[in-house]
């Protein structure tokens, strides 16, 4: 299992971190839908109190992860 994860990340912790940020950003972007599905409208309010506007934070995290992954892939390509 770890071998598959390492291969998907091209043996780079930076790329793995980018994937983690993308996952968290995706969750924050759809937190409205998740809170409605769970039947807890107060969940969105609690998360918004902690992070601010969840959609904006989610999109910022997605952008950061994209830039991180692209930068690392460029450096891996140069090293080859």
QUIFENJO-V820939 format. One record per backbone hydrogen bond with DSSP energy under -0.5 kcal/mol. NH is the residue of the N-H (numbers start at 1). CO is the residue of the C=O. E is the energy in kcal/mol with one decimal. If there is no record, write none. Layout:
# QUIFENJO-V820939
NH/CO/E
NH/CO/E
This chain:
# QUIFENJO-V820939
5/1/-2.1
6/2/-2.9
7/3/-2.2
8/4/-2.4
9/5/-1.6
10/7/-1.1
11/6/-3.4
12/9/-1.0
16/12/-1.9
17/13/-2.6
18/14/-1.9
19/15/-2.1
20/16/-2.1
21/17/-2.5
22/18/-2.2
23/19/-2.3
24/20/-2.5
25/21/-2.8
26/22/-2.4
27/23/-2.2
28/24/-2.5
29/25/-1.8
30/26/-1.3
31/28/-0.9
34/30/-2.1
35/31/-2.7
36/32/-1.9
37/33/-2.3
38/34/-2.2
39/35/-0.7
40/35/-2.1
41/39/-0.5
43/40/-1.4
44/40/-0.6
45/41/-0.9
46/42/-2.3
47/43/-2.4
48/44/-2.7
49/45/-1.9
50/46/-1.4
51/47/-2.7
52/48/-2.3
54/52/-0.7
57/53/-2.2
58/54/-2.6
59/55/-2.3
60/56/-2.3
61/57/-2.4
62/58/-2.1
63/59/-2.2
64/60/-2.6
65/61/-2.5
66/62/-2.1
67/63/-2.4
68/64/-2.5
69/65/-2.6
70/66/-2.4
71/67/-2.5
72/68/-2.2
73/69/-2.5
74/70/-2.1
75/71/-1.9
76/72/-2.4
77/73/-2.1
78/74/-1.9
79/75/-1.6
80/76/-1.0
